[in-house]
Amino acid sequence: MAKRKKPNRRLFEFSKKDVARRIQRLPPQEVEHDSLQISRELLDRTLGGLRERSGGWRESGAIWIGDLKDSESRVRDVLLFHDLCDDKGRSLSLELSEEAKFALYKELAKRGQKLVGMIHTHPEDWVDLSGIDKANQLCSRIGFWSLVLPYYGERGWAIESIGVHIRVDSGWHWFSKEESLKRIIVK
């Protein structure tokens, strides 16, 4: 009888050159959709829903839907994860079920709108996209926005403290505070 080989569980290692290239920021002019517009009313409804669902102890999320025109992404409505399904939110994670995603896509088709972006909360001031955030993308379209709100949304909207990311062809671009102030337009 042949002996079974043990699986190789070593992780693939990237070269230092590949790692350096991967974390390099893209210049702003290479970002396709250069502004995200949202009304004050929709932003307030989004933030209120995130704070309420987070309750100061768990992550929560929302999806922004609307229109994509030229280089502008315009938010027309917000759908909170917990209104779509039980998002199984915990202190460091949340989940949008496959059934909820199919219902979301059906609703988008009915309305004739597109996925513009999403916003979710993190427990502390770290507002980068986690590996889980990157691996479980709601939308992989270039120009899709992903914002991360610190402290479960309890401290309100201060663009300087929010992680503002956009999907580009090589992954995600994390805007600097200065870029974020120019690109997020609240009317």
PyMOL commands that set and color helices and strands:
alter all, ss='L'
color gray80, all
select helices_A, chain A and resi 16-23+28-30+40-54+81-84+98-111+131-135+151-153+159-161+177-183
alter helices_A, ss='H'
color red, helices_A
select strands_A, chain A and resi 35-38+61-69+72-80+114-121+145-149+163-168+171-174+184-186
alter strands_A, ss='S'
color yellow, strands_A
deselect
rebuild
show_as cartoon
